[in-house]
Amino acid sequence: MSIIRLEESRKLKKEGERLGRDGISSRAVKLIDDFIAENPGNYKEVTKLIGRFHALYIATIPNDYWREIADRGYRREYCELKNYNKT
């Protein structure tokens, strides 16, 4: 991992500590609400949203318990993605 990425991760974790669980949760809901309101429905905007959630993921990982919770979501999507059929 590059020095820049390490510094970014450190800053994100610090913001995660500042916001706490409620702040991170409300931020995630706001990102979803804003995304739905804009209703872009295109790959570029979805990819940006995924990147934003990745930043929240890093901010949310202060310890092994929360990493386990986040990884459960990852594993669920990993398993379900192969069965998803685009409409």
N, CA, C and O atoms as a DFTB+ gen file, in Angstrom:
348 C
 N C O
     1  1       0.853      -1.174       0.000
     2  2       0.000       0.000       0.000
     3  2       0.900       1.238       0.000
     4  3       1.896       1.292       0.721
     5  1       0.541       2.223      -0.810
     6  2       1.361       3.424      -0.907
     7  2       1.223       4.296       0.339
     8  3       0.277       4.155       1.114
     9  1       2.166       5.179       0.508
    10  2       2.136       6.104       1.644
    11  2       0.895       6.980       1.576
    12  3       0.287       7.274       2.605
    13  1       0.515       7.396       0.380
    14  2      -0.686       8.229       0.230
    15  2      -1.917       7.460       0.673
    16  3      -2.763       8.002       1.383
    17  1      -2.030       6.197       0.261
    18  2      -3.184       5.384       0.667
    19  2      -3.204       5.154       2.176
    20  3      -4.271       5.174       2.789
    21  1      -2.060       4.940       2.765
    22  2      -1.993       4.763       4.217
    23  2      -2.453       6.024       4.933
    24  3      -3.186       5.949       5.919
    25  1      -2.031       7.169       4.445
    26  2      -2.442       8.442       5.042
    27  2      -3.947       8.654       4.875
    28  3      -4.621       9.099       5.804
    29  1      -4.469       8.336       3.696
    30  2      -5.911       8.454       3.477
    31  2      -6.675       7.529       4.424
    32  3      -7.678       7.933       5.013
    33  1      -6.210       6.310       4.569
    34  2      -6.870       5.358       5.465
    35  2      -6.853       5.860       6.900
    36  3      -7.851       5.758       7.614
    37  1      -5.733       6.396       7.311
    38  2      -5.622       6.926       8.672
    39  2      -6.620       8.069       8.879
    40  3      -7.283       8.137       9.914
    41  1      -6.724       8.958       7.900
    42  2      -7.667      10.080       7.999
    43  2      -9.109       9.591       7.994
    44  3      -9.938      10.101       8.746
    45  1      -9.412       8.613       7.159
    46  2     -10.772       8.077       7.127
    47  2     -11.136       7.416       8.450
    48  3     -12.253       7.585       8.938
    49  1     -10.220       6.675       9.028
    50  2     -10.487       6.038      10.320
    51  2     -10.704       7.081      11.408
    52  3     -11.547       6.905      12.288
    53  1      -9.943       8.165      11.344
    54  2     -10.114       9.251      12.310
    55  2     -11.500       9.874      12.166
    56  3     -12.164      10.163      13.161
    57  1     -11.933      10.080      10.916
    58  2     -13.281      10.620      10.693
    59  2     -14.341       9.632      11.166
    60  3     -15.370      10.032      11.710
    61  1     -14.091       8.353      10.961
    62  2     -15.027       7.339      11.439
    63  2     -15.170       7.366      12.950
    64  3     -16.269       7.211      13.483
    65  1     -14.050       7.564      13.636
    66  2     -14.096       7.689      15.100
    67  2     -14.868       8.947      15.503
    68  3     -15.645       8.920      16.458
    69  1     -14.660      10.037      14.784
    70  2     -15.338      11.294      15.089
    71  2     -16.849      11.169      14.890
    72  3     -17.636      11.632      15.716
    73  1     -17.238      10.538      13.786
    74  2     -18.665      10.418      13.483
    75  2     -19.364       9.354      14.317
    76  3     -20.540       9.491      14.651
    77  1     -18.645       8.309      14.645
    78  2     -19.259       7.212      15.388
    79  2     -20.217       6.419      14.517
    80  3     -20.403       6.718      13.337
    81  1     -20.814       5.414      15.110
    82  2     -21.711       4.541      14.354
    83  2     -22.908       5.290      13.800
    84  3     -23.288       5.084      12.647
    85  1     -23.510       6.160      14.607
    86  2     -24.688       6.899      14.143
    87  2     -24.346       7.832      12.983
    88  3     -25.112       7.950      12.026
    89  1     -23.203       8.488      13.074
    90  2     -22.796       9.401      12.010
    91  2     -22.495       8.675      10.712
    92  3     -22.884       9.128       9.635
    93  1     -21.805       7.553      10.813
    94  2     -21.514       6.752       9.621
    95  2     -22.820       6.243       9.018
    96  3     -22.997       6.268       7.800
    97  1     -23.724       5.786       9.865
    98  2     -25.013       5.289       9.378
    99  2     -25.800       6.375       8.664
   100  3     -26.334       6.146       7.579
   101  1     -25.874       7.555       9.266
   102  2     -26.637       8.635       8.631
   103  2     -25.969       9.085       7.335
   104  3     -26.655       9.469       6.387
   105  1     -24.639       9.040       7.286
   106  2     -23.939       9.395       6.047
   107  2     -24.272       8.386       4.947
   108  3     -24.518       8.778       3.806
   109  1     -24.284       7.105       5.273
   110  2     -24.609       6.072       4.283
   111  2     -26.024       6.261       3.750
   112  3     -26.260       6.157       2.546
   113  1     -26.958       6.539       4.644
   114  2     -28.346       6.758       4.223
   115  2     -28.436       7.983       3.319
   116  3     -29.156       7.963       2.320
   117  1     -27.712       9.052       3.659
   118  2     -27.716      10.249       2.818
   119  2     -27.168       9.954       1.431
   120  3     -27.725      10.416       0.435
   121  1     -26.081       9.188       1.352
   122  2     -25.528       8.835       0.041
   123  2     -26.553       8.066      -0.797
   124  3     -26.701       8.322      -1.993
   125  1     -27.251       7.135      -0.174
   126  2     -28.267       6.362      -0.890
   127  2     -29.420       7.263      -1.314
   128  3     -29.861       7.210      -2.462
   129  1     -29.909       8.092      -0.392
   130  2     -31.018       9.000      -0.711
   131  2     -30.649       9.933      -1.859
   132  3     -31.443      10.122      -2.782
   133  1     -29.464      10.514      -1.813
   134  2     -29.020      11.408      -2.884
   135  2     -28.921      10.661      -4.213
   136  3     -29.312      11.184      -5.256
   137  1     -28.404       9.453      -4.169
   138  2     -28.274       8.647      -5.383
   139  2     -29.642       8.353      -5.985
   140  3     -29.832       8.480      -7.195
   141  1     -30.588       7.963      -5.148
   142  2     -31.932       7.641      -5.632
   143  2     -32.613       8.893      -6.179
   144  3     -33.285       8.833      -7.209
   145  1     -32.445      10.026      -5.497
   146  2     -33.067      11.273      -5.941
   147  2     -32.540      11.697      -7.311
   148  3     -33.296      12.200      -8.142
   149  1     -31.258      11.494      -7.539
   150  2     -30.672      11.851      -8.824
   151  2     -31.034      10.829      -9.899
   152  3     -31.057      11.149     -11.088
   153  1     -31.316       9.604      -9.475
   154  2     -31.733       8.508     -10.345
   155  2     -30.913       8.419     -11.629
   156  3     -31.480       8.402     -12.721
   157  1     -29.589       8.360     -11.512
   158  2     -28.782       8.306     -12.726
   159  2     -28.877       6.970     -13.453
   160  3     -28.954       6.926     -14.681
   161  1     -28.873       5.884     -12.688
   162  2     -29.023       4.563     -13.281
   163  2     -27.958       4.188     -14.290
   164  3     -28.190       3.323     -15.135
   165  1     -26.807       4.812     -14.222
   166  2     -25.764       4.416     -15.160
   167  2     -24.537       3.912     -14.412
   168  3     -24.337       4.194     -13.230
   169  1     -23.737       3.169     -15.133
   170  2     -22.586       2.483     -14.544
   171  2     -21.600       3.456     -13.898
   172  3     -21.051       3.174     -12.833
   173  1     -21.380       4.588     -14.538
   174  2     -20.432       5.568     -14.007
   175  2     -20.858       6.065     -12.630
   176  3     -20.042       6.110     -11.709
   177  1     -22.118       6.435     -12.482
   178  2     -22.606       6.959     -11.204
   179  2     -22.670       5.863     -10.135
   180  3     -22.399       6.123      -8.963
   181  1     -23.022       4.657     -10.531
   182  2     -23.033       3.533      -9.583
   183  2     -21.616       3.272      -9.085
   184  3     -21.407       3.025      -7.898
   185  1     -20.646       3.327      -9.992
   186  2     -19.256       3.092      -9.616
   187  2     -18.761       4.164      -8.654
   188  3     -18.011       3.863      -7.726
   189  1     -19.172       5.408      -8.866
   190  2     -18.819       6.476      -7.926
   191  2     -19.412       6.196      -6.548
   192  3     -18.742       6.376      -5.530
   193  1     -20.660       5.761      -6.518
   194  2     -21.309       5.448      -5.245
   195  2     -20.580       4.313      -4.532
   196  3     -20.399       4.358      -3.315
   197  1     -20.166       3.308      -5.277
   198  2     -19.404       2.201      -4.688
   199  2     -18.108       2.723      -4.071
   200  3     -17.722       2.306      -2.979
   201  1     -17.437       3.639      -4.776
   202  2     -16.218       4.239      -4.243
   203  2     -16.469       5.000      -2.956
   204  3     -15.660       4.949      -2.029
   205  1     -17.586       5.706      -2.899
   206  2     -17.924       6.449      -1.683
   207  2     -18.189       5.493      -0.527
   208  3     -17.791       5.754       0.609
   209  1     -18.861       4.388      -0.821
   210  2     -19.089       3.396       0.227
   211  2     -17.797       2.713       0.644
   212  3     -17.658       2.295       1.793
   213  1     -16.864       2.598      -0.267
   214  2     -15.558       2.042       0.094
   215  2     -14.869       2.943       1.125
   216  3     -14.248       2.454       2.069
   217  1     -14.984       4.257       0.935
   218  2     -14.421       5.192       1.918
   219  2     -15.102       5.016       3.276
   220  3     -14.439       5.044       4.313
   221  1     -16.422       4.836       3.269
   222  2     -17.129       4.587       4.536
   223  2     -16.682       3.265       5.151
   224  3     -16.539       3.157       6.369
   225  1     -16.463       2.268       4.311
   226  2     -15.984       0.976       4.802
   227  2     -14.670       1.148       5.563
   228  3     -14.509       0.624       6.665
   229  1     -13.751       1.874       4.976
   230  2     -12.463       2.101       5.637
   231  2     -12.665       2.876       6.927
   232  3     -12.029       2.571       7.936
   233  1     -13.537       3.868       6.910
   234  2     -13.794       4.678       8.108
   235  2     -14.461       3.866       9.216
   236  3     -14.348       4.210      10.392
   237  1     -15.141       2.813       8.853
   238  2     -15.922       2.022       9.810
   239  2     -15.111       0.946      10.502
   240  3     -15.614       0.313      11.430
   241  1     -13.885       0.716      10.091
   242  2     -13.136      -0.439      10.564
   243  2     -12.160      -0.077      11.688
   244  3     -10.948      -0.078      11.475
   245  1     -12.676       0.233      12.882
   246  2     -11.755       0.498      13.980
   247  2     -11.279      -0.767      14.685
   248  3     -10.289      -0.739      15.415
   249  1     -11.985      -1.876      14.468
   250  2     -11.570      -3.109      15.147
   251  2     -12.055      -4.344      14.384
   252  3     -12.776      -4.230      13.392
   253  1     -11.659      -5.495      14.846
   254  2     -11.970      -6.747      14.155
   255  2     -13.460      -7.055      14.109
   256  3     -13.924      -7.669      13.149
   257  1     -14.223      -6.646      15.120
   258  2     -15.661      -6.930      15.131
   259  2     -16.336      -6.287      13.923
   260  3     -17.084      -6.951      13.206
   261  1     -16.079      -5.012      13.695
   262  2     -16.735      -4.306      12.589
   263  2     -16.196      -4.760      11.242
   264  3     -16.924      -4.733      10.250
   265  1     -14.948      -5.172      11.189
   266  2     -14.423      -5.752       9.949
   267  2     -15.195      -7.032       9.623
   268  3     -15.532      -7.276       8.465
   269  1     -15.474      -7.843      10.637
   270  2     -16.246      -9.071      10.444
   271  2     -17.652      -8.747       9.922
   272  3     -18.141      -9.419       9.014
   273  1     -18.294      -7.738      10.481
   274  2     -19.634      -7.353      10.036
   275  2     -19.597      -6.914       8.568
   276  3     -20.422      -7.354       7.767
   277  1     -18.638      -6.046       8.216
   278  2     -18.515      -5.580       6.833
   279  2     -18.201      -6.744       5.894
   280  3     -18.731      -6.811       4.785
   281  1     -17.352      -7.645       6.332
   282  2     -16.987      -8.779       5.490
   283  2     -18.161      -9.730       5.270
   284  3     -18.215     -10.405       4.242
   285  1     -19.093      -9.796       6.203
   286  2     -20.305     -10.600       5.989
   287  2     -21.085     -10.057       4.797
   288  3     -21.566     -10.821       3.960
   289  1     -21.208      -8.731       4.727
   290  2     -21.889      -8.116       3.587
   291  2     -21.160      -8.391       2.287
   292  3     -21.782      -8.676       1.264
   293  1     -19.846      -8.305       2.330
   294  2     -19.035      -8.596       1.143
   295  2     -19.256     -10.034       0.688
   296  3     -19.511     -10.295      -0.487
   297  1     -19.156     -10.959       1.634
   298  2     -19.306     -12.377       1.277
   299  2     -20.708     -12.672       0.740
   300  3     -20.868     -13.473      -0.182
   301  1     -21.715     -12.028       1.315
   302  2     -23.084     -12.240       0.829
   303  2     -23.199     -11.791      -0.621
   304  3     -23.744     -12.508      -1.460
   305  1     -22.683     -10.600      -0.909
   306  2     -22.754     -10.113      -2.292
   307  2     -21.888     -10.961      -3.212
   308  3     -22.267     -11.207      -4.357
   309  1     -20.753     -11.405      -2.741
   310  2     -19.882     -12.276      -3.521
   311  2     -20.647     -13.520      -3.974
   312  3     -20.544     -13.937      -5.128
   313  1     -21.405     -14.100      -3.065
   314  2     -22.166     -15.312      -3.384
   315  2     -23.382     -15.018      -4.253
   316  3     -23.697     -15.794      -5.155
   317  1     -24.065     -13.914      -3.997
   318  2     -25.292     -13.606      -4.722
   319  2     -25.044     -13.043      -6.114
   320  3     -25.897     -13.184      -6.990
   321  1     -23.910     -12.416      -6.336
   322  2     -23.639     -11.764      -7.609
   323  2     -23.671     -12.757      -8.779
   324  3     -24.122     -12.415      -9.872
   325  1     -23.199     -13.969      -8.550
   326  2     -23.179     -14.951      -9.640
   327  2     -24.585     -15.379     -10.054
   328  3     -24.781     -15.865     -11.167
   329  1     -25.564     -15.200      -9.165
   330  2     -26.941     -15.580      -9.466
   331  2     -27.801     -14.416      -9.947
   332  3     -28.964     -14.600     -10.305
   333  1     -27.218     -13.214      -9.951
   334  2     -27.985     -12.035     -10.338
   335  2     -28.114     -11.973     -11.850
   336  3     -27.131     -12.126     -12.577
   337  1     -29.329     -11.749     -12.314
   338  2     -29.588     -11.592     -13.740
   339  2     -30.024     -10.162     -14.000
   340  3     -30.962      -9.667     -13.376
   341  1     -29.345      -9.505     -14.915
   342  2     -29.726      -8.131     -15.220
   343  2     -31.092      -8.120     -15.890
   344  3     -31.461      -9.048     -16.609
   345  1     -31.824      -7.056     -15.640
   346  2     -33.186      -6.963     -16.184
   347  2     -33.221      -6.092     -17.407
   348  3     -34.284      -5.900     -17.998
